Amino acid sequence: MTISGAEILIRCLQEEKVEHIFGYPGGSVLHIYDELFKQDNIRHILVRHEQAAVHAADAYSRSSNRIGVALVTSGPGVTNAVTGIATAYSDSVPLVILCGQVPTSSIGQDAFQECDTVGITRPCVKHNFLVKDVSLLAQTIKKAFHIATTGRPGPVVVDLPKDITAAKCAFHYPAAVAMRSYNPVTKGHLGQIKKALHLLLSAKRPILYIGGGVILSDAAPLLTDFARRLNFPVTNTLMALGGFPGTDRQNLGMPGMHGSYEANMALHHADVVLTVGARFDDRVIGNVEHFAREPRRVIHLDIDPSSISKRVKADVPIVGHIRDVLEEMLKLLEDGFETSADLADWWARIEKWREKNGLAYRQSEHIMPQFVVQSLYEVTKGEAFITSDVGQHQMFAAQFYKFDQPRRWINSGGLGTMGVGLPYAMGTSFANPGAPVACITGEGSIQMCIQELSTCKQFELPIKIINLNNGMLGMVRQWQEMFYSKRYSQSYVTSLPDFVRLAEAYGHVGMKIEKPEDVKGALTKAFTDYKDRLVFMDFIIDPAANVFPMVAAGKGLTEMVLANDL
């Protein structure tokens, strides 16, 4: 029996145990939407913009380790989705994006709503496919899911001409695929692992520097066990919050541009650095030449060999799946590997740096954004899923909400995409029904995808939006204040809506909070009295609040500016 390409696609998704698709219909994908209508296993989530579809699928994947799937039409549907695809690519998030395309006979003819999807997305995907033969469709979908989820994860785009979704053939979904050109290494070299352990255990000032790969590989429990056994200090990047418990004594906090004083000082002065699933990016180590002034040995563990020694030379490179390598390291420790050196002096030095209290912030008669995040942490007992947009509020969230579990912090790291917060909260809610989800955002970011309040109403998503409203583009304003002699060019948002009335217009609950003494009460009410409703909380915060510590562009990790320095 033969079936259509559209039905084959749906059958493939069912074979992959897909439960949700985030999408927006259009002419090129109507055959697919017709088949979605005929079945009940896969739930389609209608967003109000294709960018939000990919962001929501992205968060669905990040918060659950189940692959996110988005479906968009051709032409503007694809181009609207590119920002979401690039965001997922920057943060190594496994996605499958299904795109409609004009019929194969019309490709290259400047047909209505035609664009070169493969060409446009090539720089920001792990791989992409253009299906030209319906008999290859099932095999292509199997490859797409395999490529997206193995090795270093990432988004895969499948371009589907409309005639391919209409054509018929027999259906067979392969149990596995083998690609000669794609065989990622998973097992680390045992000799390199032993060499790394010997180096670590002889160190006098070791540090574990962990990145998002720890979370993507589900290696957080192993990493935590390893760090605690050796009593090593740990610093986790923005993408790795929750990869090691945020409340643990060994956690020094985040390193980098807005990292903690103790994390930056320890990372700079360590004699051995074990880098796990991180890449020494510019926002973490600042000036590479400044970082290289201190002699140190670097062990770099990553699934992607191209990430190793890209910015900082690795003395002991280990290519492999993080979980597998950490399991091997723990086994070697259990088998009697020599114990580590006495770290009492190193910890005493770190505690001295901690006394600096680099996260201290000034108080004022206004609501301080740091206080809002601290209050949110208390009200939710640190158990909420937190999504964020990008800007000052993102840094306040990362600094003051302590994540003890992985996959609870959902944010755009590598691309720094404004507008992700609300669709991220949507995807997280669908992946974790019943769990508290809060979106920490700003009045600039939230307006970029605010139409998704309509999606939230349609599906009755009980998201809590924490809008840290300072009436301006806060991070832009901070840089202009510090580096552009207070020339505030286009950083003011002078035509803001009444967010309370706007939320109510979409059918949600709106609150405006203007006094510090009302912060905790409003948050408590939102999470108790309105537990099952979306609540938009507009916190009018101190417009002069800045994010500290701060390492200016071009400076080194030890050249931090603290709030108390000003």
Secondary structure by P-SEA (a helix, b strand, c coil): ccccaaaaaaaaaaaacccbbbbccccccaaaaaaaaacccbbbbbbccaaaaaaaaaaaaaacccbbbbbbbcaaaaaaaaaaaaaaaaabbbbbbbbbbcccccccccccccccccccccccccbbbbbccccaaaaaaaaaaaaacccbbbbbbbbbccccccbbbbbbbbcccccccbbbbccccaaaaaaaaaaaaaccbbbbbbccccccccaaaaaaaaaaaabbbbbbccccccccccccccccccccccccaaaaaaaaaccccccccccccccccccccccccbbbbbbbbccccccccccccccccccccaaaaaaaaaaaaaacccccccaaaaaaaaaaaaaccccbbbbcccccaaaaaaaaaaaaccccbbbbcccaaaaaaaccccccccccccccccccccccaaaaaaaaaaaccccbbbbbbccccccccccaaaaaaaaccbbbbbccccccaaaaaaaaaccccccccccccccccaaaaaaaaacbbbbbbccccaaaaaaaaaaccccccbbbbbcccccccccccccccccccccccccccc
